[in-house]
Amino acid sequence: PQRHVVVAGAHPPAARRAGLEGVVVVRLTLDDTGAVATVAIRPPVPAQALCVAAQAAVRRAGPFPEAGRAIRAGRIPPAAEIPIRFQLQNRRP
């Protein structure tokens, strides 16, 4: 089963008010220090506001120094795809 990253507080207010939810798959590349070098969104795109929020969340979360060490040692590749789920809580039917 595929896991999703849930980023607390990352749901944009306008998207929340509009009831937008979805999964944004972020493709990121780290440099050998663990700093985020590139961030891109893999289609399909659920909503532009969620894509912008996902990219910002990944950039805020970096750097990842332990990953940088693993990249330098050749234990992991520098690129990864991370699904980020934007889900509203306390939705009314």
PDB file as gemmi writes it, atoms N, CA and C in Angstrom:
CRYST1    1.000    1.000    1.000  90.00  90.00  90.00 P 1                      
ATOM      1  N   PRO A   1       0.829  -1.199   0.000  1.00  0.00           N  
ATOM      2  CA  PRO A   1       0.000   0.000   0.000  1.00  0.00           C  
ATOM      3  C   PRO A   1       0.867   1.254   0.000  1.00  0.00           C  
ATOM      4  N   GLN A   2       0.440   2.227  -0.782  1.00  0.00           N  
ATOM      5  CA  GLN A   2       1.196   3.472  -0.862  1.00  0.00           C  
ATOM      6  C   GLN A   2       0.873   4.347   0.340  1.00  0.00           C  
ATOM      7  N   ARG A   3       1.890   4.957   0.901  1.00  0.00           N  
ATOM      8  CA  ARG A   3       1.700   5.861   2.032  1.00  0.00           C  
ATOM      9  C   ARG A   3       1.718   7.287   1.540  1.00  0.00           C  
ATOM     10  N   HIS A   4       1.059   8.146   2.285  1.00  0.00           N  
ATOM     11  CA  HIS A   4       1.021   9.563   1.967  1.00  0.00           C  
ATOM     12  C   HIS A   4       1.569  10.350   3.134  1.00  0.00           C  
ATOM     13  N   VAL A   5       2.243  11.432   2.826  1.00  0.00           N  
ATOM     14  CA  VAL A   5       2.717  12.342   3.859  1.00  0.00           C  
ATOM     15  C   VAL A   5       1.580  13.327   4.140  1.00  0.00           C  
ATOM     16  N   VAL A   6       1.267  13.512   5.401  1.00  0.00           N  
ATOM     17  CA  VAL A   6       0.278  14.516   5.783  1.00  0.00           C  
ATOM     18  C   VAL A   6       1.047  15.652   6.435  1.00  0.00           C  
ATOM     19  N   VAL A   7       0.918  16.845   5.874  1.00  0.00           N  
ATOM     20  CA  VAL A   7       1.675  17.987   6.359  1.00  0.00           C  
ATOM     21  C   VAL A   7       0.732  18.872   7.177  1.00  0.00           C  
ATOM     22  N   ALA A   8       0.933  18.879   8.475  1.00  0.00           N  
ATOM     23  CA  ALA A   8       0.063  19.660   9.356  1.00  0.00           C  
ATOM     24  C   ALA A   8       0.160  21.145   9.037  1.00  0.00           C  
ATOM     25  N   GLY A   9      -0.991  21.769   8.941  1.00  0.00           N  
ATOM     26  CA  GLY A   9      -1.029  23.211   8.724  1.00  0.00           C  
ATOM     27  C   GLY A   9      -0.700  23.661   7.320  1.00  0.00           C  
ATOM     28  N   ALA A  10      -0.546  22.737   6.379  1.00  0.00           N  
ATOM     29  CA  ALA A  10      -0.137  23.117   5.033  1.00  0.00           C  
ATOM     30  C   ALA A  10      -1.318  23.371   4.098  1.00  0.00           C  
ATOM     31  N   HIS A  11      -2.523  23.009   4.526  1.00  0.00           N  
ATOM     32  CA  HIS A  11      -3.698  23.171   3.662  1.00  0.00           C  
ATOM     33  C   HIS A  11      -3.975  24.664   3.508  1.00  0.00           C  
ATOM     34  N   PRO A  12      -3.890  25.198   2.283  1.00  0.00           N  
ATOM     35  CA  PRO A  12      -4.100  26.641   2.094  1.00  0.00           C  
ATOM     36  C   PRO A  12      -5.511  27.057   2.517  1.00  0.00           C  
ATOM     37  N   PRO A  13      -5.636  28.179   3.206  1.00  0.00           N  
ATOM     38  CA  PRO A  13      -6.959  28.618   3.673  1.00  0.00           C  
ATOM     39  C   PRO A  13      -8.002  28.716   2.554  1.00  0.00           C  
ATOM     40  N   ALA A  14      -7.625  29.256   1.405  1.00  0.00           N  
ATOM     41  CA  ALA A  14      -8.588  29.391   0.303  1.00  0.00           C  
ATOM     42  C   ALA A  14      -9.035  28.008  -0.187  1.00  0.00           C  
ATOM     43  N   ALA A  15      -8.104  27.060  -0.251  1.00  0.00           N  
ATOM     44  CA  ALA A  15      -8.444  25.704  -0.670  1.00  0.00           C  
ATOM     45  C   ALA A  15      -9.332  25.032   0.372  1.00  0.00           C  
ATOM     46  N   ARG A  16      -9.068  25.312   1.622  1.00  0.00           N  
ATOM     47  CA  ARG A  16      -9.895  24.769   2.709  1.00  0.00           C  
ATOM     48  C   ARG A  16     -11.324  25.290   2.592  1.00  0.00           C  
ATOM     49  N   ARG A  17     -11.454  26.605   2.392  1.00  0.00           N  
ATOM     50  CA  ARG A  17     -12.799  27.197   2.263  1.00  0.00           C  
ATOM     51  C   ARG A  17     -13.535  26.639   1.050  1.00  0.00           C  
ATOM     52  N   ALA A  18     -12.819  26.363  -0.019  1.00  0.00           N  
ATOM     53  CA  ALA A  18     -13.427  25.822  -1.235  1.00  0.00           C  
ATOM     54  C   ALA A  18     -13.685  24.316  -1.139  1.00  0.00           C  
ATOM     55  N   GLY A  19     -13.220  23.682  -0.060  1.00  0.00           N  
ATOM     56  CA  GLY A  19     -13.420  22.246   0.117  1.00  0.00           C  
ATOM     57  C   GLY A  19     -12.517  21.387  -0.745  1.00  0.00           C  
ATOM     58  N   LEU A  20     -11.389  21.935  -1.178  1.00  0.00           N  
ATOM     59  CA  LEU A  20     -10.469  21.191  -2.050  1.00  0.00           C  
ATOM     60  C   LEU A  20      -9.642  20.195  -1.250  1.00  0.00           C  
ATOM     61  N   GLU A  21      -9.594  18.987  -1.734  1.00  0.00           N  
ATOM     62  CA  GLU A  21      -8.772  17.933  -1.162  1.00  0.00           C  
ATOM     63  C   GLU A  21      -8.062  17.224  -2.311  1.00  0.00           C  
ATOM     64  N   GLY A  22      -7.075  16.429  -1.977  1.00  0.00           N  
ATOM     65  CA  GLY A  22      -6.418  15.640  -2.999  1.00  0.00           C  
ATOM     66  C   GLY A  22      -5.017  15.248  -2.604  1.00  0.00           C  
ATOM     67  N   VAL A  23      -4.397  14.470  -3.472  1.00  0.00           N  
ATOM     68  CA  VAL A  23      -3.024  14.029  -3.269  1.00  0.00           C  
ATOM     69  C   VAL A  23      -2.163  14.680  -4.345  1.00  0.00           C  
ATOM     70  N   VAL A  24      -1.111  15.331  -3.902  1.00  0.00           N  
ATOM     71  CA  VAL A  24      -0.144  15.945  -4.807  1.00  0.00           C  
ATOM     72  C   VAL A  24       1.138  15.117  -4.717  1.00  0.00           C  
ATOM     73  N   VAL A  25       1.602  14.616  -5.857  1.00  0.00           N  
ATOM     74  CA  VAL A  25       2.844  13.849  -5.869  1.00  0.00           C  
ATOM     75  C   VAL A  25       3.981  14.806  -6.226  1.00  0.00           C  
ATOM     76  N   VAL A  26       4.878  14.972  -5.265  1.00  0.00           N  
ATOM     77  CA  VAL A  26       6.009  15.885  -5.412  1.00  0.00           C  
ATOM     78  C   VAL A  26       7.245  15.068  -5.770  1.00  0.00           C  
ATOM     79  N   ARG A  27       7.905  15.465  -6.831  1.00  0.00           N  
ATOM     80  CA  ARG A  27       9.196  14.850  -7.189  1.00  0.00           C  
ATOM     81  C   ARG A  27      10.274  15.825  -6.760  1.00  0.00           C  
ATOM     82  N   LEU A  28      11.151  15.375  -5.861  1.00  0.00           N  
ATOM     83  CA  LEU A  28      12.205  16.254  -5.396  1.00  0.00           C  
ATOM     84  C   LEU A  28      13.562  15.633  -5.629  1.00  0.00           C  
ATOM     85  N   THR A  29      14.526  16.503  -5.797  1.00  0.00           N  
ATOM     86  CA  THR A  29      15.917  16.095  -5.941  1.00  0.00           C  
ATOM     87  C   THR A  29      16.707  16.814  -4.866  1.00  0.00           C  
ATOM     88  N   LEU A  30      17.545  16.051  -4.174  1.00  0.00           N  
ATOM     89  CA  LEU A  30      18.411  16.614  -3.152  1.00  0.00           C  
ATOM     90  C   LEU A  30      19.833  16.673  -3.679  1.00  0.00           C  
ATOM     91  N   ASP A  31      20.589  17.676  -3.211  1.00  0.00           N  
ATOM     92  CA  ASP A  31      22.006  17.678  -3.554  1.00  0.00           C  
ATOM     93  C   ASP A  31      22.756  16.832  -2.535  1.00  0.00           C  
ATOM     94  N   ASP A  32      24.072  16.754  -2.646  1.00  0.00           N  
ATOM     95  CA  ASP A  32      24.811  15.842  -1.765  1.00  0.00           C  
ATOM     96  C   ASP A  32      24.968  16.359  -0.340  1.00  0.00           C  
ATOM     97  N   THR A  33      24.434  17.544  -0.043  1.00  0.00           N  
ATOM     98  CA  THR A  33      24.398  18.014   1.349  1.00  0.00           C  
ATOM     99  C   THR A  33      23.029  17.753   1.970  1.00  0.00           C  
ATOM    100  N   GLY A  34      22.059  17.318   1.143  1.00  0.00           N  
ATOM    101  CA  GLY A  34      20.706  17.095   1.631  1.00  0.00           C  
ATOM    102  C   GLY A  34      19.791  18.285   1.415  1.00  0.00           C  
ATOM    103  N   ALA A  35      20.309  19.341   0.785  1.00  0.00           N  
ATOM    104  CA  ALA A  35      19.479  20.510   0.483  1.00  0.00           C  
ATOM    105  C   ALA A  35      18.564  20.175  -0.699  1.00  0.00           C  
ATOM    106  N   VAL A  36      17.370  20.745  -0.685  1.00  0.00           N  
ATOM    107  CA  VAL A  36      16.425  20.533  -1.781  1.00  0.00           C  
ATOM    108  C   VAL A  36      16.924  21.292  -3.008  1.00  0.00           C  
ATOM    109  N   ALA A  37      17.231  20.571  -4.078  1.00  0.00           N  
ATOM    110  CA  ALA A  37      17.737  21.193  -5.302  1.00  0.00           C  
ATOM    111  C   ALA A  37      16.599  21.526  -6.255  1.00  0.00           C  
ATOM    112  N   THR A  38      15.673  20.573  -6.452  1.00  0.00           N  
ATOM    113  CA  THR A  38      14.527  20.817  -7.328  1.00  0.00           C  
ATOM    114  C   THR A  38      13.272  20.219  -6.716  1.00  0.00           C  
ATOM    115  N   VAL A  39      12.151  20.853  -7.029  1.00  0.00           N  
ATOM    116  CA  VAL A  39      10.835  20.354  -6.618  1.00  0.00           C  
ATOM    117  C   VAL A  39       9.913  20.503  -7.819  1.00  0.00           C  
ATOM    118  N   ALA A  40       9.247  19.425  -8.187  1.00  0.00           N  
ATOM    119  CA  ALA A  40       8.300  19.466  -9.296  1.00  0.00           C  
ATOM    120  C   ALA A  40       7.070  18.657  -8.914  1.00  0.00           C  
ATOM    121  N   ILE A  41       5.973  18.933  -9.592  1.00  0.00           N  
ATOM    122  CA  ILE A  41       4.720  18.225  -9.347  1.00  0.00           C  
ATOM    123  C   ILE A  41       4.486  17.250 -10.492  1.00  0.00           C  
ATOM    124  N   ARG A  42       4.158  16.014 -10.136  1.00  0.00           N  
ATOM    125  CA  ARG A  42       3.839  15.003 -11.143  1.00  0.00           C  
ATOM    126  C   ARG A  42       2.333  15.030 -11.395  1.00  0.00           C  
ATOM    127  N   PRO A  43       1.921  15.091 -12.657  1.00  0.00           N  
ATOM    128  CA  PRO A  43       0.487  15.060 -12.957  1.00  0.00           C  
ATOM    129  C   PRO A  43      -0.124  13.733 -12.514  1.00  0.00           C  
ATOM    130  N   PRO A  44      -1.420  13.698 -12.256  1.00  0.00           N  
ATOM    131  CA  PRO A  44      -2.396  14.773 -12.408  1.00  0.00           C  
ATOM    132  C   PRO A  44      -2.340  15.752 -11.242  1.00  0.00           C  
ATOM    133  N   VAL A  45      -2.755  16.963 -11.518  1.00  0.00           N  
ATOM    134  CA  VAL A  45      -2.750  18.039 -10.532  1.00  0.00           C  
ATOM    135  C   VAL A  45      -4.167  18.208  -9.989  1.00  0.00           C  
ATOM    136  N   PRO A  46      -4.380  17.991  -8.669  1.00  0.00           N  
ATOM    137  CA  PRO A  46      -5.731  18.108  -8.134  1.00  0.00           C  
ATOM    138  C   PRO A  46      -6.228  19.562  -8.088  1.00  0.00           C  
ATOM    139  N   ALA A  47      -5.368  20.488  -7.735  1.00  0.00           N  
ATOM    140  CA  ALA A  47      -5.708  21.919  -7.682  1.00  0.00           C  
ATOM    141  C   ALA A  47      -4.406  22.691  -7.550  1.00  0.00           C  
ATOM    142  N   GLN A  48      -4.292  23.796  -8.274  1.00  0.00           N  
ATOM    143  CA  GLN A  48      -3.049  24.574  -8.276  1.00  0.00           C  
ATOM    144  C   GLN A  48      -2.655  25.023  -6.869  1.00  0.00           C  
ATOM    145  N   ALA A  49      -3.620  25.439  -6.061  1.00  0.00           N  
ATOM    146  CA  ALA A  49      -3.318  25.907  -4.696  1.00  0.00           C  
ATOM    147  C   ALA A  49      -2.683  24.798  -3.867  1.00  0.00           C  
ATOM    148  N   LEU A  50      -3.132  23.568  -4.058  1.00  0.00           N  
ATOM    149  CA  LEU A  50      -2.550  22.447  -3.316  1.00  0.00           C  
ATOM    150  C   LEU A  50      -1.135  22.146  -3.797  1.00  0.00           C  
ATOM    151  N   CYS A  51      -0.897  22.314  -5.084  1.00  0.00           N  
ATOM    152  CA  CYS A  51       0.451  22.094  -5.629  1.00  0.00           C  
ATOM    153  C   CYS A  51       1.447  23.099  -5.064  1.00  0.00           C  
ATOM    154  N   VAL A  52       1.043  24.354  -5.023  1.00  0.00           N  
ATOM    155  CA  VAL A  52       1.911  25.406  -4.476  1.00  0.00           C  
ATOM    156  C   VAL A  52       2.207  25.119  -3.000  1.00  0.00           C  
ATOM    157  N   ALA A  53       1.189  24.706  -2.258  1.00  0.00           N  
ATOM    158  CA  ALA A  53       1.370  24.407  -0.834  1.00  0.00           C  
ATOM    159  C   ALA A  53       2.283  23.201  -0.633  1.00  0.00           C  
ATOM    160  N   ALA A  54       2.154  22.185  -1.490  1.00  0.00           N  
ATOM    161  CA  ALA A  54       3.008  20.990  -1.373  1.00  0.00           C  
ATOM    162  C   ALA A  54       4.465  21.343  -1.637  1.00  0.00           C  
ATOM    163  N   GLN A  55       4.714  22.142  -2.684  1.00  0.00           N  
ATOM    164  CA  GLN A  55       6.087  22.551  -2.981  1.00  0.00           C  
ATOM    165  C   GLN A  55       6.673  23.346  -1.822  1.00  0.00           C  
ATOM    166  N   ALA A  56       5.900  24.259  -1.259  1.00  0.00           N  
ATOM    167  CA  ALA A  56       6.382  25.073  -0.139  1.00  0.00           C  
ATOM    168  C   ALA A  56       6.668  24.211   1.086  1.00  0.00           C  
ATOM    169  N   ALA A  57       5.819  23.221   1.339  1.00  0.00           N  
ATOM    170  CA  ALA A  57       6.019  22.341   2.499  1.00  0.00           C  
ATOM    171  C   ALA A  57       7.318  21.554   2.377  1.00  0.00           C  
ATOM    172  N   VAL A  58       7.616  21.065   1.178  1.00  0.00           N  
ATOM    173  CA  VAL A  58       8.859  20.307   0.971  1.00  0.00           C  
ATOM    174  C   VAL A  58      10.064  21.216   1.171  1.00  0.00           C  
ATOM    175  N   ARG A  59      10.003  22.422   0.624  1.00  0.00           N  
ATOM    176  CA  ARG A  59      11.129  23.354   0.778  1.00  0.00           C  
ATOM    177  C   ARG A  59      11.333  23.748   2.244  1.00  0.00           C  
ATOM    178  N   ARG A  60      10.229  23.936   2.986  1.00  0.00           N  
ATOM    179  CA  ARG A  60      10.329  24.276   4.413  1.00  0.00           C  
ATOM    180  C   ARG A  60      10.908  23.126   5.225  1.00  0.00           C  
ATOM    181  N   ALA A  61      10.600  21.893   4.822  1.00  0.00           N  
ATOM    182  CA  ALA A  61      11.044  20.724   5.583  1.00  0.00           C  
ATOM    183  C   ALA A  61      12.555  20.485   5.459  1.00  0.00           C  
ATOM    184  N   GLY A  62      13.152  20.906   4.330  1.00  0.00           N  
ATOM    185  CA  GLY A  62      14.586  20.689   4.117  1.00  0.00           C  
ATOM    186  C   GLY A  62      15.413  21.631   4.956  1.00  0.00           C  
ATOM    187  N   PRO A  63      16.690  21.438   5.039  1.00  0.00           N  
ATOM    188  CA  PRO A  63      17.476  20.395   4.384  1.00  0.00           C  
ATOM    189  C   PRO A  63      17.372  19.058   5.124  1.00  0.00           C  
ATOM    190  N   PHE A  64      17.844  18.030   4.455  1.00  0.00           N  
ATOM    191  CA  PHE A  64      17.817  16.669   4.976  1.00  0.00           C  
ATOM    192  C   PHE A  64      19.256  16.142   5.027  1.00  0.00           C  
ATOM    193  N   PRO A  65      20.028  16.559   6.037  1.00  0.00           N  
ATOM    194  CA  PRO A  65      21.461  16.205   6.071  1.00  0.00           C  
ATOM    195  C   PRO A  65      21.730  14.704   6.097  1.00  0.00           C  
ATOM    196  N   GLU A  66      20.890  13.939   6.768  1.00  0.00           N  
ATOM    197  CA  GLU A  66      21.103  12.480   6.804  1.00  0.00           C  
ATOM    198  C   GLU A  66      20.950  11.890   5.406  1.00  0.00           C  
ATOM    199  N   ALA A  67      19.986  12.390   4.648  1.00  0.00           N  
ATOM    200  CA  ALA A  67      19.816  11.929   3.263  1.00  0.00           C  
ATOM    201  C   ALA A  67      21.024  12.343   2.425  1.00  0.00           C  
ATOM    202  N   GLY A  68      21.556  13.530   2.669  1.00  0.00           N  
ATOM    203  CA  GLY A  68      22.750  13.975   1.944  1.00  0.00           C  
ATOM    204  C   GLY A  68      23.919  13.026   2.167  1.00  0.00           C  
ATOM    205  N   ARG A  69      24.098  12.580   3.406  1.00  0.00           N  
ATOM    206  CA  ARG A  69      25.173  11.622   3.693  1.00  0.00           C  
ATOM    207  C   ARG A  69      24.926  10.303   2.953  1.00  0.00           C  
ATOM    208  N   ALA A  70      23.679   9.866   2.922  1.00  0.00           N  
ATOM    209  CA  ALA A  70      23.349   8.608   2.238  1.00  0.00           C  
ATOM    210  C   ALA A  70      23.542   8.749   0.719  1.00  0.00           C  
ATOM    211  N   ILE A  71      23.246   9.917   0.175  1.00  0.00           N  
ATOM    212  CA  ILE A  71      23.469  10.161  -1.253  1.00  0.00           C  
ATOM    213  C   ILE A  71      24.958  10.110  -1.559  1.00  0.00           C  
ATOM    214  N   ARG A  72      25.765  10.783  -0.730  1.00  0.00           N  
ATOM    215  CA  ARG A  72      27.226  10.783  -0.936  1.00  0.00           C  
ATOM    216  C   ARG A  72      27.795   9.377  -0.862  1.00  0.00           C  
ATOM    217  N   ALA A  73      27.228   8.550   0.022  1.00  0.00           N  
ATOM    218  CA  ALA A  73      27.715   7.182   0.190  1.00  0.00           C  
ATOM    219  C   ALA A  73      27.147   6.235  -0.878  1.00  0.00           C  
ATOM    220  N   GLY A  74      26.237   6.727  -1.715  1.00  0.00           N  
ATOM    221  CA  GLY A  74      25.649   5.900  -2.759  1.00  0.00           C  
ATOM    222  C   GLY A  74      24.574   4.952  -2.264  1.00  0.00           C  
ATOM    223  N   ARG A  75      24.067   5.181  -1.052  1.00  0.00           N  
ATOM    224  CA  ARG A  75      23.043   4.286  -0.495  1.00  0.00           C  
ATOM    225  C   ARG A  75      21.642   4.607  -0.995  1.00  0.00           C  
ATOM    226  N   ILE A  76      21.394   5.850  -1.385  1.00  0.00           N  
ATOM    227  CA  ILE A  76      20.081   6.224  -1.913  1.00  0.00           C  
ATOM    228  C   ILE A  76      20.267   7.140  -3.117  1.00  0.00           C  
ATOM    229  N   PRO A  77      19.301   7.134  -4.035  1.00  0.00           N  
ATOM    230  CA  PRO A  77      19.384   8.060  -5.172  1.00  0.00           C  
ATOM    231  C   PRO A  77      19.003   9.476  -4.720  1.00  0.00           C  
ATOM    232  N   PRO A  78      19.414  10.490  -5.443  1.00  0.00           N  
ATOM    233  CA  PRO A  78      19.111  11.866  -5.036  1.00  0.00           C  
ATOM    234  C   PRO A  78      17.674  12.294  -5.330  1.00  0.00           C  
ATOM    235  N   ALA A  79      16.925  11.514  -6.114  1.00  0.00           N  
ATOM    236  CA  ALA A  79      15.554  11.893  -6.475  1.00  0.00           C  
ATOM    237  C   ALA A  79      14.555  10.955  -5.812  1.00  0.00           C  
ATOM    238  N   ALA A  80      13.397  11.517  -5.477  1.00  0.00           N  
ATOM    239  CA  ALA A  80      12.329  10.722  -4.870  1.00  0.00           C  
ATOM    240  C   ALA A  80      10.989  11.357  -5.207  1.00  0.00           C  
ATOM    241  N   GLU A  81       9.944  10.550  -5.144  1.00  0.00           N  
ATOM    242  CA  GLU A  81       8.579  11.048  -5.289  1.00  0.00           C  
ATOM    243  C   GLU A  81       7.855  10.830  -3.974  1.00  0.00           C  
ATOM    244  N   ILE A  82       7.193  11.885  -3.517  1.00  0.00           N  
ATOM    245  CA  ILE A  82       6.498  11.840  -2.241  1.00  0.00           C  
ATOM    246  C   ILE A  82       5.052  12.269  -2.452  1.00  0.00           C  
ATOM    247  N   PRO A  83       4.086  11.389  -2.171  1.00  0.00           N  
ATOM    248  CA  PRO A  83       2.683  11.805  -2.252  1.00  0.00           C  
ATOM    249  C   PRO A  83       2.292  12.555  -0.976  1.00  0.00           C  
ATOM    250  N   ILE A  84       1.740  13.731  -1.145  1.00  0.00           N  
ATOM    251  CA  ILE A  84       1.292  14.546  -0.004  1.00  0.00           C  
ATOM    252  C   ILE A  84      -0.227  14.672  -0.082  1.00  0.00           C  
ATOM    253  N   ARG A  85      -0.899  14.227   0.966  1.00  0.00           N  
ATOM    254  CA  ARG A  85      -2.364  14.244   0.997  1.00  0.00           C  
ATOM    255  C   ARG A  85      -2.860  15.502   1.712  1.00  0.00           C  
ATOM    256  N   PHE A  86      -3.753  16.207   1.035  1.00  0.00           N  
ATOM    257  CA  PHE A  86      -4.454  17.341   1.632  1.00  0.00           C  
ATOM    258  C   PHE A  86      -5.882  16.858   1.909  1.00  0.00           C  
ATOM    259  N   GLN A  87      -6.197  16.730   3.176  1.00  0.00           N  
ATOM    260  CA  GLN A  87      -7.504  16.193   3.564  1.00  0.00           C  
ATOM    261  C   GLN A  87      -8.106  17.112   4.615  1.00  0.00           C  
ATOM    262  N   LEU A  88      -9.354  17.474   4.389  1.00  0.00           N  
ATOM    263  CA  LEU A  88     -10.057  18.321   5.340  1.00  0.00           C  
ATOM    264  C   LEU A  88     -10.549  17.499   6.511  1.00  0.00           C  
ATOM    265  N   GLN A  89     -10.454  18.053   7.681  1.00  0.00           N  
ATOM    266  CA  GLN A  89     -10.960  17.395   8.892  1.00  0.00           C  
ATOM    267  C   GLN A  89     -12.328  17.965   9.224  1.00  0.00           C  
ATOM    268  N   ASN A  90     -13.111  17.213   9.965  1.00  0.00           N  
ATOM    269  CA  ASN A  90     -14.422  17.680  10.439  1.00  0.00           C  
ATOM    270  C   ASN A  90     -15.314  18.140   9.292  1.00  0.00           C  
ATOM    271  N   ARG A  91     -15.329  17.380   8.223  1.00  0.00           N  
ATOM    272  CA  ARG A  91     -16.199  17.723   7.089  1.00  0.00           C  
ATOM    273  C   ARG A  91     -17.630  17.402   7.450  1.00  0.00           C  
ATOM    274  N   ARG A  92     -18.505  18.275   7.051  1.00  0.00           N  
ATOM    275  CA  ARG A  92     -19.932  18.049   7.268  1.00  0.00           C  
ATOM    276  C   ARG A  92     -20.515  17.375   6.026  1.00  0.00           C  
ATOM    277  N   PRO A  93     -21.402  16.404   6.218  1.00  0.00           N  
ATOM    278  CA  PRO A  93     -21.993  15.712   5.054  1.00  0.00           C  
ATOM    279  C   PRO A  93     -22.888  16.626   4.240  1.00  0.00           C  
TER     280      PRO A  93                                                      
END                                                                             
